[in-house]
Amino acid sequence: MRTLAILTGGILIGMAAAVAGQSKLAPGGYIIEQDATVATTEPGPHAGGGQTTAYSFFKTTPRLELVFRKRALKPGSAIGYHEQKEDEIYYVLSGRGQMTLDGKTVDVGPGTAILTRTGSSHGLKQVGTDDLVILINYEQAPSPASRR
């Protein structure tokens, strides 16, 4: 009888550990996405106008608070002037643009990195004949569904 009690206790402890382990994320892993599989045609965000191609990488990945996006602004398109809700980084890969930062307009081109801070306002418009291609990166608060 004592052996049965010990065996039953061991099984219950093992089951409890297995259930507890299910709430933890497995270490490691990776996800690979490519432009061709995530590209979507969208109007310029924040009522900027024109046509853009948006590449929203890892947007369906659970519990990922990091936003990593590439956007190609076609000639005449823009990201409308808006107030920033979180720190955000823009990096220009190619093309030319004019960025308005808190009312001041600056020219941007390949190799330019811009950090917009919470509470600042900015907008970006494509200028020239080539697409303005940028990377955008910021943290967002997790949605209630992704906290599980």
N, C-alpha and C positions, 0 to 999 in steps of 0.2 A: 504494500500500500504506500509506503514511504517513497519507493522508487517511482510509482505512478504519480505521486504528488510532485516530486522533483521534475519529472519529465513534463508534466502538464505546465508547471510553473515556467520551465525553460521554453516551451512552445509559446506561451503567452508573452513572455519577455521578447522572444524573437519576432512575434507578430507585431508587437508594439514598436519595436525598433524599425521594422520594415515600413510600417505606416508613417512613423516619424520621418524616415528617410525620404518618403515620397514628396514631402513639402520642400526639400532642399533641391537646389539646382545642381545638375551634374557638372563637374568641372570640365573645362576645355570646350572643344567644339569650334566649328566655324561655319560661316555661310558665305557663299560666293554668288554675286549677282552681276549681270552684265548690262550695259546700256540697252542693247536690243530687247531685253526681256522686261525692262522697267519703263521704257520711254513712253510718254504720253504727250499729245498735243494739247496745250492749254492756253487760254488768254493770259496776258500779263497779270501777275498776282496783284492784289490790293488795288484793283481797278486801274492797272497801268496801261492796259490796251495792247493791241497788236497780238501776234502769235509767238508762242514760245514752245520749246520742247522741254518737258520736265523729266528728270530722272530721279525718282525718290527711292533711294536704296534702303533696303531693310525696313520698310515702313510696316510690314506685317509681322515683324519679329517681336514676340512677346517680351515684356520687361526690358525693352531697350529704350532708354530715355534720350539717347543721342540721335539727333536728326542729321543725316548726311545726304545732301542733295546736289545735283548738278542741274544747271538750267542754261539752255541756249536761247538767247533773246534774238529773234529775227529782226531784220531791219525795220525800224519804226516802232518797235515794241518797248515796253518798260515795266518796271516794278513800281507801282504807285507809291507816293509819299505816305508814310504811315509811322505811327509811334511804335517803338520797340518794346516788347513785353519781357524779353530776356536778352542776355548777351548773345550776339550773333556775329559770326565771322563770314565775310565774303572774300573769295580769292579769285582773281581774274586769270583764266587760262589763255584766252585769246579774244581778239576783237577790241573795240574801243567803246567806252561809255562815259557818261557824265553822271556822277553821283551827287545828290543833294543831301548834305548832312547838317541837320539843325539849321536849315536855311542857306547854307553856303554850298555852292556848286564847285566840284573838283573833277578834273579829268582822270579817268582810270584806264589802265591797259594791262597787258600781260605782265604777270609778276607782282601785281599790286594786291596787298592784303588789307582789308578794312575790318576793324572791330567796331561794331555799333553796340553801345552800352544800354542797359535797361533805362527806359525813360527818354532816350534820344529819339529823334525822328529822322527818317531817311527815305530816299527813293533812288531808282537807278534807271537810266534810259540808254538804250543802244544808240550809238552814233556811227556813221561810216557805212561801208558796204558789206562788211563781213559780220556774221553772227557774233554777238558778245556772249562768250561761254564762261560761266562762273561756277564755283563750288560754294555751297552754303552749308554752314555747320552751326548747330546750337543744341542746347539741352532743353527738353520739354518735360513738364511734370507728367508722371505716368498716369494713364487713365485708370479709373477704378477697376475696370475689367482686367487690365494688365498687371495689377498688383498681386494677383493670385499666384 
